[in-house]
Amino acid sequence: MTDSENDWKIFIGDGRSPHENLKHLPDPPPWRFSRPPNPLALPQGIDVNREAHRAAPFIPNDEMVIAVNAALYLRRPLLITGKPGTGKSTLISKVAHELKLGPVIRWPITSRSTVREGMYEYDAVGRLQASKHGEPPVEAYLKLGPLGTALLAENWPRPLLIDEIDKSDLDFANDLLNVIEEGEYEIPELRRLKDPLVKVRDFFGEEVEIQGGRIVCGQFPFVVMTSNAEREFPPPFLRRCVRLNIQQPTPEELANIVRSHLAKYPKALASEAVSELIDKFDLRRKDNQEVSTDQLLNAVFLTVAMREQAERSFSKEELDALRENLLRQLSGSMA
């Protein structure tokens, strides 16, 4: 990667912060939005260090950095596929921390998820029950969801994680596409009100204003969608995403991951047992056993770091049994 001062990258991936380039985020392509984005301005009270504990040990490779920057420039969601434990949902924490985007808005997807619930929730039953004692305001029973909160950002892009989107039903991707493509959404319950400006609560419980019953993004959020590749998505959806397929890390990359996550245990990292565990883990992958990187980290932490640095006592039989348990394949027989 180039180190030129004219480097195109907004996200570098090495954790340098603050990042001056974010003050000059380029305009979106002319075909993305009919309106120019609002000027960048960091909101008061946003916790820019919320993702630090997740971001610090994560090491993005060049392919990840390129994909993130493409998504930032194009104002497109980043669709990440890969095996469990490869860092799909951690990459957004790295971006959010380095670019000071604030806490990640996390939206775990299930087969029952809808775009409407991602935009807002309206407690019609609760309002009906309260109406026995008067006419309660609609906005008091309406709360923005993760997608609505991310889109409502006026001057600062919010980080939104739509996790395991492949678990959704068949209509979800197209419904989501329509909202992301336009960056707008109408809330009928607010649209019908006489007062054009109302205050509601967002995903974090903060009070925000909605004008004319419409959510219109002033700064398009940085959206990451993760998928375990359990099903295919329609071409119209895919062509509107920046796609990234995260491969399983090589043994050298595994060693870097272990060093990064367990840097506070230098004595343990010098142990040959770490290399032996990495070799054992890699051999299981080559035997087509489904194992994830966090299993390796668990094994190194519990059977090496705790033994070498914290001086916990393990018998050889206990160590062998622990390692076998922690590196057990994720699918197939439990025997």
N, C-alpha and C positions, 0 to 999 in steps of 0.2 A: 504494500500500500504506500502511496506517495505521502511525503511529509511537506509538500509545497504549501506555502501560505495561501495559495489560490485553490487548494484542494476543495473539490465539490461537496465533500461529505459534511453533513450536519451532525450526524452521530458518528463518533470515532470508535467507541467501544472499549476504551481503556480507562474509563471512569473519570477522566479529567472534568472538573467542574469548578466554577460555572463555565458554560460553553457559550462563547461570545456569538457564534454564528446564529444561535436561535433568535437573537435580536433582529436578524435580517432574514427571517424565513422567507424564501422566494414565493411569489404569487403562484397560485395553482394554475394548471394549464387552462387556456381559455374555454375549452369545452367542458370543464368540470362544473363550474358554477357561473350563473349569470351576474352574480354580485361579487364585488371585491371583498376579501376578508378584512375584518376589523384589525386595527393596529395591535401589535403584540404588547401586552402589559400584564405582568405577573400580579394575580389577585392578592389582596391582603389576606393574611392568615393561612395561606396554603402551606401545608407541611411538605416541603421539597425533599425531606430526608426520610419520609415514611418507608420507602422501598430500599433503604441502604443495606439492611441486613440480608435481603435476598440478592441484591445487585452486586455487592462487593466480591463474593467468590466466583461469580459467573464469568466465564471467558468466552466471548463470542468470536467465531472465526470470520474470515474474510467474506465468505458467502453470506453470513448473517448480517454483517455490517452493510454490504451492498444492498441486500433486500430491504433492510430497514430504511436506508436513505432513499431508495426508489419510492417506497410507500409514503415517506414524508414529503417528497417533492410532488408526487402525483396526487396526493390526498386520496389514496386508495387503501382499503384494508389489506393487511398482510395475513395471508392464509398459510399457516404453518402445519405441515404434516410430519409425522415421525413416530417412532416407537415411544411408549411411556418411559419417562425418566431421561429423555434426551435434552430437556431444557426448553421445551416448547412454550410453557407458560412462565418461564423465568426471564426470557429475553426481554419481555415488555418491562419488567422491573428494572433491568439494566438501562433501557432507554429512558424510562421515566426518571430514574435517579440522575443519570448523566445530564439530561436536558432540563432537569428541574420542572417536570410536568406535574409533580404532586402524586398523591396516592393513586394506585391503579384501581379502577372501577371494575370489579370482577362480576361477571355474569355467567354462572355455570348453566349449561344447557341440558335439558332433558327432553324426552319425547313429547312432553306436554307444554313445552315452552312456546310462547307466541311473541311476535314483535310488539303487539299491543302492550303486553305486560312488561316488556323491556322498556317501553316508552313511559308508561304510567300505570298506577293502580288507583282505582276509584271504588271506595267502600260505599256502594249504593245502599246496602242493607243497613249499615251503621247510620247513615244519614236519615234513612226512612224511620228508624227507631227513634232517632233524636228529634224528628219533626213533630213528635207528640207534644213537645214542650216549646214549639216555635218553629221558625223557618231557618234551619242552620245553613251557613254558607257552603256552597259546593266545594270551594277550594280547601276548606278545612278537612275534607274527606278524600282529597286527592293528593297523591304523592308520586313524584317522578321515579321511574325505574333507572337502571344502570344506563341504558341507551339514551333515554331522555336527558339524564343528567349530563352525559358526555356531549350530546349535541347542543345543549343549551349554552355551553361555554361561549362567551362573547369575545374575550381578548386573549385567551390562553388555551392551546390545545390540551384536552384531557386524555389520559391514557385509558383505553377501554379494552378489557380482555373478555372475548366471547369464547368461553372454554368448552371444548369438545362439541363443536357445532355439528359434527356428523351424527350426534345422538338425536337431532331434531327430526320432525316429520318432514315430508317431501315438500310442503308448501313454505316452510320456514325460510329457506335460503332465498327464494324469489321475493317474499314479503320484505325480508331484511334488505335485499338489494335495492328495492324501490326507495326505501328510506335513506340508505347510505348514498345512493346516486344523487338524490335531490338535497339532502341535508336539511330537510324540513319534515314536519309532522303536525297534523291538526288534532287538537283535543276537543271533540264535540261538546263535552260537558262544560268546557270553558268558553267555547266559541259562542254558545247561546246566551251567555251572560251579558247584561247591559253594560257593566263596567269593563272597558277594554283591557285594563291592567289589573292583574290579580297576583297575589303572592301565595306560593305553595312551598312545600318542603321537597328538597331533592333527595337523592339516594343516601346521602350522608346525614340527612336531617337538617340541612342548612336551608334558610329561607331564601327563595329566589323569585324573580318576577317573570311573568309570562304576558306578552302583549298580544291582544287579539285572539287568544286561544290557539296560537301557533308557536311551535318550537322551531326556531330558525338558527342554525349554527353560524356564529360569527367567526369561529376558528374550527375547522374540521378536526375532529379528534384523531389521535393516533390509535387505530383499531388493529388489534391482533386477534385473529380467529384461529383456534387450534383444532386439529383433527387427527384422530388415530387411524385414518384411512379405512374406516369401517364401511364406507359407501362412497360412491362417486357423486359429484355435484354437476348440475347442468352447465354446458359451455357458456351461456350468457352470464352466469354467476362467476365462473372462473376467469373470464376475460376482463372482468372488472376488479379483479384482485391482483395484488403482487404475490406470487407464490414462492414458498420456500420449503424444501424438503430436507429436514435435518437427518443426516446419516448417523449411524452409530459411531461413536468416537473411536479412534485408533488407540492402540496401547499407549503410544506417546501422549496422546490427548488425555487419556484416562489418568496417566501419571500427573499431568498438569492439573487436572480437575481435583484429584486427591490432594495435591499440594496446596491448591487454592482454598479448598474448603477446610483443611485441617492444618492451616499455617500456624496455629497456636500450639501445635504439638510437634516441634522440630525434632525432638529426640525420637519420637515414633516414626516420623517420615524418613529418618535415616536407617530404619530397620529393613533388613532383607525380606521380612514378612510382608511388607507392602508390595514389593515386586512380585512375590509369590502369589499373593491374592489377585493382583492384576492379571498375571499369567493364567491363573485358574479361571478367573472370570472370562478372559478372552477365549480360552479353550472351550468353555461352555457355549459361548456364542458361535464359535466355529462348528460346534456339534449341533447347531440349530436349536439350542435351548433358548427360550425366551427369558432373558434376564435384563434388568435395568440398572443404570448407573447408580441410582440411589441405594440399591442393594449392596453394591461394592463399597460405597461410602459408609454404610452401616457396619459392614464387616470390618473395614479398616479401623473405624472409630472404636468399636466395642472390643475387638480381639487384638488390636495392636496399640492404639493410643491409650486405652485404659490399662493395658498391661505394661507398656514401656514407660509411659510418662506418669500416669497416675498411680503406678505400682500396685495395681490390683492383681490378685493372685488367681491364676487359672491353671488347672491341670491340663495336660496334653489332650486327654479325652474330651474335656469340656471345650477346649479351643476347636478341636476338630468338629465336634457336634454343633457348636455355634456357627462356625463358618459354613458348614453344610446346610444348616437351617436358613441362614441369611442369604445364601446364594442359590436357594432352590428356585427352579424355573417357575415362571408365572402361570403357565398354562399346562394342561395335561394332568396326569395322575398325581395325587398327593402322596402316593406311596414312596 
